[in-house]
């Protein structure tokens, strides 16, 4: 049984922060699980080793390209990747949830997909912009499931 969920994310314009807040409230109220979250933006580039499993949230901000033939370049959210890479923190990350704008077609949630390749953890799910209540419920259940599976492997 999961007692606590740790969420490490980055939010620049508030959409991801809003979603994490709604998700945290839902998990606390409906699943009786404590949630601690950390917006990497607040660390201003600092890193430290994590000592508990966590799930990560990453919005997509790209500069140029179409994500397939003409490439892409992640911008603004690289601090999260730096944090996950530092101190081998990626070893305690049991998955990532991506967000973005579906108007970007192939680039929708591309950064999260790239993190799964880079670090070897699963893409748990994706949502658009600030998400919906349906997204919150679905993702809450998936996080609990992935957390429990990760703990069994430790």
C-alpha positions as CSV (number, residue, x, y, z in Angstrom):
1,X,0.0,0.0,0.0
2,X,1.3,3.5,-0.9
3,X,1.5,5.9,1.9
4,X,3.2,8.8,0.2
5,X,3.7,10.0,-3.4
6,X,6.6,12.4,-4.3
7,X,6.1,14.5,-7.4
8,X,9.1,16.4,-8.9
9,X,8.1,18.7,-11.8
10,X,8.7,21.9,-13.6
11,X,6.0,24.5,-14.3
12,X,6.8,27.7,-16.1
13,X,3.4,29.3,-16.9
14,X,1.4,27.6,-14.2
15,X,-0.5,24.9,-16.2
16,X,1.6,22.0,-14.8
17,X,1.6,23.5,-11.3
18,X,-2.2,23.7,-11.4
19,X,-2.5,20.1,-12.6
20,X,-0.2,18.9,-9.9
21,X,-2.2,20.8,-7.3
22,X,-5.5,19.3,-8.5
23,X,-3.9,15.8,-8.6
24,X,-2.4,16.2,-5.1
25,X,-5.8,17.2,-3.7
26,X,-7.5,14.3,-5.4
27,X,-5.0,11.7,-4.2
28,X,-5.1,13.0,-0.6
29,X,-8.9,13.2,-0.5
30,X,-9.8,10.0,-2.4
31,X,-6.9,7.7,-1.9
32,X,-5.7,8.8,1.6
33,X,-2.2,9.1,0.4
34,X,0.2,12.0,1.3
35,X,1.6,14.0,-1.5
36,X,4.8,16.0,-1.5
37,X,5.7,18.0,-4.6
38,X,8.7,20.1,-5.7
39,X,8.7,22.6,-8.6
40,X,12.3,22.4,-9.9
41,X,11.9,26.0,-11.1
42,X,12.1,27.1,-7.5
43,X,15.6,25.6,-7.1
44,X,17.1,28.0,-9.6
45,X,19.4,25.3,-11.0
46,X,20.4,23.7,-7.7
47,X,20.4,19.9,-7.4
48,X,20.5,17.4,-4.6
49,X,20.2,13.6,-4.2
50,X,16.7,12.3,-3.7
51,X,16.2,9.4,-1.3
52,X,12.6,8.3,-2.1
53,X,10.9,7.2,-5.3
54,X,9.2,9.9,-7.3
55,X,7.1,10.6,-10.4
56,X,8.0,13.5,-12.6
57,X,5.8,15.9,-14.7
58,X,7.2,17.7,-17.7
59,X,5.5,20.2,-20.1
60,X,6.9,20.5,-23.6
61,X,8.5,23.7,-24.7
62,X,10.4,23.3,-28.0
63,X,12.3,25.7,-30.2
64,X,12.0,25.0,-33.9
65,X,11.7,21.8,-35.9
66,X,8.8,19.5,-36.3
67,X,10.0,16.9,-33.9
68,X,10.6,14.3,-36.6
69,X,12.4,15.3,-39.8
70,X,13.7,18.8,-38.9
71,X,14.6,18.1,-35.3
72,X,13.7,19.9,-32.1
73,X,15.4,21.6,-29.3
74,X,14.0,21.5,-25.7
75,X,14.0,24.9,-24.2
76,X,13.2,26.3,-20.7
77,X,12.6,22.9,-19.1
78,X,16.1,21.5,-19.1
79,X,16.5,22.1,-15.4
80,X,14.3,19.2,-14.7
81,X,16.5,16.9,-16.9
82,X,19.5,18.2,-15.1
83,X,18.0,17.5,-11.7
84,X,16.9,14.0,-12.7
85,X,20.4,13.3,-14.1
86,X,22.3,14.7,-11.1
87,X,23.2,12.3,-8.3
88,X,21.7,9.4,-10.3
89,X,18.2,10.7,-9.2
90,X,16.8,9.0,-12.3
91,X,17.2,5.6,-10.6
92,X,14.4,6.6,-8.2
93,X,12.0,8.0,-10.8
94,X,9.4,5.4,-11.7
95,X,7.9,7.4,-14.6
96,X,7.0,10.6,-16.2
97,X,3.8,12.3,-17.2
98,X,4.0,14.8,-20.1
99,X,1.8,17.8,-20.9
100,X,1.5,20.0,-23.9
101,X,-0.7,21.5,-26.5
102,X,-2.2,19.0,-29.1
103,X,-2.0,21.8,-31.7
104,X,1.8,21.0,-31.9
105,X,0.9,17.6,-33.5
106,X,4.0,15.4,-33.4
107,X,5.6,17.6,-30.8
108,X,2.8,17.0,-28.3
109,X,4.5,15.8,-25.1
110,X,7.7,15.2,-27.1
111,X,10.0,16.2,-24.2
112,X,8.5,13.6,-21.9
113,X,8.9,11.0,-24.6
114,X,12.6,12.0,-25.0
115,X,13.1,11.7,-21.2
116,X,11.9,8.1,-21.3
117,X,14.5,7.3,-23.9
118,X,17.2,9.3,-22.1
119,X,16.6,7.8,-18.6
120,X,14.9,4.5,-19.2
121,X,11.7,5.1,-17.1
122,X,8.2,4.8,-18.6
123,X,6.0,7.4,-20.0
124,X,3.0,6.9,-17.7
125,X,0.5,9.2,-19.4
126,X,0.0,12.6,-21.0
127,X,-2.5,15.4,-20.7
128,X,-3.2,18.7,-22.5
129,X,-2.5,22.1,-21.0
130,X,-4.2,22.3,-17.6
131,X,-5.8,18.8,-17.9
132,X,-9.4,17.8,-17.0
133,X,-10.9,16.2,-14.0
134,X,-11.0,13.0,-16.0
135,X,-7.2,13.3,-16.5
136,X,-6.7,13.8,-12.8
137,X,-8.5,10.6,-11.9
138,X,-6.9,8.5,-14.6
139,X,-3.4,9.8,-13.8
140,X,-3.8,9.4,-10.1
141,X,-4.7,5.7,-10.5
142,X,-1.7,5.2,-12.9
143,X,0.7,6.9,-10.5
144,X,-0.4,4.7,-7.6
145,X,-0.1,1.6,-9.8
146,X,3.4,2.5,-11.1
147,X,4.5,3.4,-7.6
148,X,3.5,0.1,-6.2
149,X,5.2,-1.8,-9.0
150,X,8.4,0.2,-8.5
151,X,8.4,-0.6,-4.8
152,X,8.1,-4.3,-5.5
153,X,11.3,-4.1,-7.7
154,X,13.4,-2.3,-5.1
